[in-house]
Amino acid sequence: MNKIIKKERLADEVYRMWIESPLIANERKPGQFIILQVDDDFGERIPLTIADADPVAGTITIVFQSVGRTTHLLAELEPGDKIPDLLGPLGQPTHIRQVGHVVCVGGGIGVAPLYPIAQAMKAAGNKVSIIMGARNRSLLIMEPEMREIADELIIMTDDGSYGCKGLVTAPLQELCEQSPKPDLAVIIGPPIMMKFASETTRPYGVSTVVSLNTIMIDGTGMCGGCRVTVGDETKFVCVDGPEFDGHLVDFDNMIKRLGAYKVSEDKHHQAHHCQLDDAAAELKG
């Protein structure tokens, strides 16, 4: 169980893995996530969204970026290796229904968790417009998969190296200004992107769902690290979400709290690259 079947690199420090996990593959629904532990015993447990699943093959797919200690260790594993602990599916699944026109907006690695949602929305009979954004072409992931689903695919890059130059909010606003406007927007990506994309849909009254998976830690509701303010209520992303009404989320508070982990992540990220540099120097020497 939990054997890595396949691994591929999607972009710089972004990887996709197919993992043997038949029970989760049979039960997972779009929007849900798993918790895994790479180290035995007292290793860190991290949540990762299930990007896809194949019940016939008994596999689930995860997409992750190596930013901290655990994701770097995970990136070092190869097909045939096993992940000691893997738990799921967790979290509330996306409410999939036929509404008419759904616009799905993915920023950076947020395209991965957006994929099963867009796939399910299309299967439910909706027209699906997909907007994908990245800093540059090399960081764009899963374009072929999204292109197969989309009735309309719009690609934006910050530097204009692929698609159109600009932010995802520009084509999102254009779609909202159309008549009829979209019936639903699903937005997943960096918190700052989700904040401004939600503000883009707000004046048009387009129902907007965001996924706050980036703030999850424990994944079981015990640590309290993923608490967010939604409207006038405190919610725990891992058990109440990860999806919420984008027009009610206090993004400013969430972004401020996320900053508490940045120093530790940067420290482990830099330490990992120093180890790689030392190993490369030793081989050359």
C-alpha positions as CSV (number, residue, x, y, z in Angstrom):
1,M,0.0,0.0,0.0
2,N,1.0,3.6,-0.6
3,K,3.6,2.6,-3.2
4,I,4.6,5.3,-5.7
5,I,3.7,4.0,-9.1
6,K,4.8,6.9,-11.2
7,K,6.4,10.3,-10.8
8,E,7.0,13.2,-13.2
9,R,8.3,16.8,-12.9
10,L,5.7,19.3,-14.2
11,A,7.7,22.5,-13.6
12,D,10.6,23.8,-11.5
13,E,10.2,22.0,-8.1
14,V,6.7,21.0,-9.0
15,Y,6.0,17.2,-9.1
16,R,3.1,14.9,-9.9
17,M,2.9,11.4,-8.3
18,W,0.6,8.5,-8.8
19,I,0.3,6.5,-5.5
20,E,-1.3,3.1,-5.0
21,S,-4.2,3.7,-2.6
22,P,-7.3,1.8,-3.8
23,L,-9.6,2.6,-0.9
24,I,-9.0,6.3,-1.2
25,A,-9.3,6.1,-5.0
26,N,-12.7,4.6,-4.7
27,E,-14.0,7.0,-2.1
28,R,-12.5,10.4,-2.9
29,K,-14.6,13.3,-4.3
30,P,-13.5,16.5,-6.0
31,G,-12.1,19.0,-3.5
32,Q,-11.0,16.5,-0.9
33,F,-7.4,16.0,0.3
34,I,-5.1,13.5,2.0
35,I,-2.6,13.7,4.8
36,L,0.7,12.0,4.4
37,Q,3.9,11.5,6.4
38,V,7.2,10.7,4.7
39,D,9.3,10.2,7.8
40,D,8.5,7.3,10.1
41,D,7.4,7.8,13.7
42,F,7.6,11.6,14.4
43,G,7.8,13.1,11.0
44,E,5.7,16.1,9.9
45,R,2.2,15.4,8.5
46,I,1.1,17.5,5.6
47,P,-2.1,17.9,3.7
48,L,-2.2,17.6,-0.1
49,T,-5.2,17.9,-2.4
50,I,-6.1,14.8,-4.4
51,A,-5.6,16.0,-8.0
52,D,-7.1,12.9,-9.6
53,A,-7.9,9.3,-8.9
54,D,-8.3,6.1,-10.9
55,P,-10.6,3.6,-9.1
56,V,-9.8,0.9,-11.6
57,A,-6.1,1.2,-11.2
58,G,-6.5,1.9,-7.5
59,T,-4.3,5.0,-7.6
60,I,-4.6,8.6,-6.5
61,T,-2.6,11.5,-8.0
62,I,-1.0,14.4,-6.0
63,V,0.7,17.5,-7.3
64,F,3.0,19.4,-5.0
65,Q,5.8,22.0,-4.9
66,S,8.9,21.3,-2.9
67,V,9.0,24.3,-0.5
68,G,9.6,22.8,3.0
69,R,11.4,19.9,4.5
70,T,8.7,17.3,4.0
71,T,7.9,18.2,0.4
72,H,11.6,18.1,-0.4
73,L,11.8,14.6,1.1
74,L,8.7,13.6,-0.8
75,A,10.3,14.9,-4.1
76,E,13.3,12.6,-3.5
77,L,11.1,9.5,-3.5
78,E,11.0,7.4,-6.7
79,P,8.6,4.9,-8.2
80,G,8.7,1.7,-6.1
81,D,9.2,3.6,-2.9
82,K,6.4,3.6,-0.3
83,I,5.0,6.5,1.7
84,P,4.8,5.3,5.3
85,D,1.5,6.9,6.2
86,L,-1.3,8.2,4.1
87,L,-4.8,9.1,5.3
88,G,-7.9,10.2,3.4
89,P,-10.1,11.3,1.8
90,L,-10.5,14.3,4.2
91,G,-12.4,17.5,4.0
92,Q,-15.8,18.5,2.6
93,P,-16.2,17.6,-1.1
94,T,-17.0,20.3,-3.7
95,H,-20.8,20.7,-4.2
96,I,-21.0,19.6,-7.8
97,R,-24.3,20.5,-9.6
98,Q,-25.6,21.8,-12.9
99,V,-25.8,25.6,-12.8
100,G,-25.2,26.6,-16.4
101,H,-21.9,28.3,-16.9
102,V,-19.0,27.7,-14.5
103,V,-15.7,29.7,-14.7
104,C,-12.8,27.9,-13.1
105,V,-9.7,30.1,-12.3
106,G,-6.4,28.5,-11.3
107,G,-3.2,30.2,-10.3
108,G,0.1,28.5,-10.3
109,I,0.0,25.1,-8.6
110,G,-3.7,25.8,-7.7
111,V,-4.4,24.4,-11.2
112,A,-3.9,20.9,-9.8
113,P,-6.7,20.9,-7.2
114,L,-8.9,22.8,-9.7
115,Y,-8.6,20.0,-12.2
116,P,-11.0,17.4,-10.6
117,I,-13.5,20.2,-9.9
118,A,-13.5,21.4,-13.5
119,Q,-13.8,17.8,-14.6
120,A,-16.8,17.1,-12.4
121,M,-18.5,20.4,-13.3
122,K,-18.2,19.5,-17.0
123,A,-19.5,16.0,-16.4
124,A,-22.5,17.5,-14.6
125,G,-23.5,19.2,-17.8
126,N,-22.1,22.7,-17.3
127,K,-20.4,24.9,-19.8
128,V,-16.9,25.3,-18.3
129,S,-14.6,28.2,-19.0
130,I,-11.1,27.8,-17.5
131,I,-8.6,30.6,-16.8
132,M,-5.1,29.5,-15.9
133,G,-2.4,31.9,-14.7
134,A,1.4,31.6,-13.9
135,R,4.4,33.9,-13.6
136,N,5.8,32.5,-16.8
137,R,5.4,29.6,-19.3
138,S,7.8,27.3,-17.5
139,L,5.5,27.4,-14.4
140,L,2.3,26.5,-16.2
141,I,1.1,23.0,-15.4
142,M,-1.6,20.6,-16.7
143,E,-2.5,22.6,-19.8
144,P,-3.3,19.5,-21.9
145,E,-5.6,18.1,-19.2
146,M,-7.5,21.3,-18.8
147,R,-7.8,21.8,-22.5
148,E,-9.6,18.5,-22.8
149,I,-12.3,19.7,-20.3
150,A,-12.7,23.4,-21.2
151,D,-15.3,24.8,-23.5
152,E,-13.0,27.9,-23.4
153,L,-9.4,28.0,-22.1
154,I,-7.6,31.3,-21.4
155,I,-4.0,31.3,-20.4
156,M,-2.4,34.3,-18.7
157,T,1.3,34.8,-17.8
158,D,2.7,37.7,-15.8
159,D,5.6,38.2,-18.3
160,G,3.6,37.4,-21.5
161,S,5.8,34.5,-22.3
162,Y,2.8,32.4,-23.2
163,G,-0.9,33.1,-23.7
164,C,-1.8,36.7,-22.8
165,K,0.2,39.0,-20.7
166,G,-1.5,40.0,-17.4
167,L,-3.4,38.7,-14.4
168,V,-6.3,36.2,-14.3
169,T,-8.6,39.0,-13.1
170,A,-8.7,40.6,-16.5
171,P,-10.4,37.8,-18.5
172,L,-12.4,37.0,-15.4
173,Q,-13.9,40.5,-15.4
174,E,-14.5,40.2,-19.2
175,L,-16.5,37.0,-18.6
176,C,-18.5,38.6,-15.8
177,E,-19.4,41.5,-18.1
178,Q,-20.9,39.2,-20.7
179,S,-24.6,38.6,-20.9
180,P,-25.4,36.2,-19.6
181,K,-22.7,36.3,-16.9
182,P,-21.3,33.1,-15.4
183,D,-23.4,31.3,-12.8
184,L,-20.5,30.2,-10.6
185,A,-16.8,31.0,-10.2
186,V,-14.4,28.5,-8.6
187,I,-11.0,30.0,-7.8
188,I,-7.9,28.2,-6.5
189,G,-4.4,29.6,-6.2
190,P,-2.3,31.9,-4.1
191,P,-4.4,33.7,-1.4
192,I,-3.7,37.1,-2.8
193,M,-4.9,35.9,-6.2
194,M,-8.1,34.4,-4.7
195,K,-8.7,37.7,-2.8
196,F,-8.6,39.9,-5.9
197,A,-10.4,37.4,-8.1
198,S,-13.2,37.3,-5.5
199,E,-13.3,41.1,-5.5
200,T,-13.6,40.9,-9.3
201,T,-16.7,38.8,-9.2
202,R,-18.3,40.6,-6.3
203,P,-19.8,43.6,-8.2
204,Y,-21.4,41.3,-10.7
205,G,-23.1,39.1,-8.1
206,V,-21.4,35.9,-9.4
207,S,-21.4,33.2,-6.7
208,T,-17.8,32.5,-5.9
209,V,-16.1,29.5,-4.2
210,V,-12.4,29.5,-3.1
211,S,-10.3,26.7,-1.7
212,L,-8.1,27.6,1.3
213,N,-6.0,24.5,1.3
214,T,-2.7,26.4,1.6
215,I,-3.3,27.2,5.3
216,M,-4.0,23.7,6.5
217,I,-1.6,22.0,8.8
218,D,-2.8,19.1,10.9
219,G,-5.8,18.3,8.7
220,T,-8.0,16.9,11.4
221,G,-9.3,20.0,13.2
222,M,-7.2,19.6,16.3
223,C,-4.3,22.1,15.9
224,G,-6.4,25.1,15.1
225,G,-3.7,26.4,12.7
226,C,-6.1,26.6,9.8
227,R,-8.8,28.8,11.4
228,V,-10.1,31.5,9.2
229,T,-12.8,34.1,9.5
230,V,-15.7,33.6,7.1
231,G,-18.4,36.2,7.5
232,D,-18.7,36.7,11.2
233,E,-17.8,33.1,12.0
234,T,-14.5,31.3,12.7
235,K,-14.1,28.2,10.6
236,F,-11.5,25.4,10.4
237,V,-10.4,24.8,6.8
238,C,-9.6,21.1,7.2
239,V,-13.0,20.1,8.6
240,D,-15.4,22.8,7.6
241,G,-13.8,23.3,4.2
242,P,-11.5,23.6,2.4
243,E,-14.0,25.5,0.2
244,F,-15.8,28.7,1.3
245,D,-17.7,31.6,-0.1
246,G,-15.0,33.8,-1.6
247,H,-17.0,37.0,-0.8
248,L,-17.1,36.2,2.9
249,V,-13.5,35.1,3.6
250,D,-11.2,37.5,5.5
251,F,-8.2,37.2,3.1
252,D,-6.2,39.9,4.8
253,N,-6.2,38.0,8.1
254,M,-5.5,34.7,6.4
255,I,-2.5,36.1,4.4
256,K,-1.1,37.7,7.6
257,R,-1.3,34.3,9.4
258,L,0.3,32.5,6.5
259,G,3.3,34.7,6.9
260,A,4.1,33.0,10.2
261,Y,5.2,29.8,8.3
262,K,7.3,31.6,5.7
263,V,10.5,31.9,7.7
264,S,10.5,28.2,8.5
265,E,9.7,27.2,5.0
266,D,12.4,29.4,3.5
267,K,15.0,28.1,6.0
268,H,14.3,24.4,5.0
269,H,14.2,25.3,1.3
270,Q,17.6,27.0,1.5
271,A,19.1,24.2,3.6
272,H,18.0,21.7,1.0
273,H,19.6,23.6,-1.8
274,C,22.8,24.0,0.2
275,Q,22.9,20.2,0.6
276,L,22.5,19.7,-3.1
277,D,25.2,22.3,-3.9
278,D,27.6,20.6,-1.4
279,A,26.8,17.2,-3.0
280,A,27.4,18.5,-6.5
281,A,30.7,20.1,-5.4
282,E,31.9,16.9,-3.8
283,L,31.1,14.9,-7.0
284,K,33.1,17.5,-9.1
285,G,36.0,17.4,-6.6
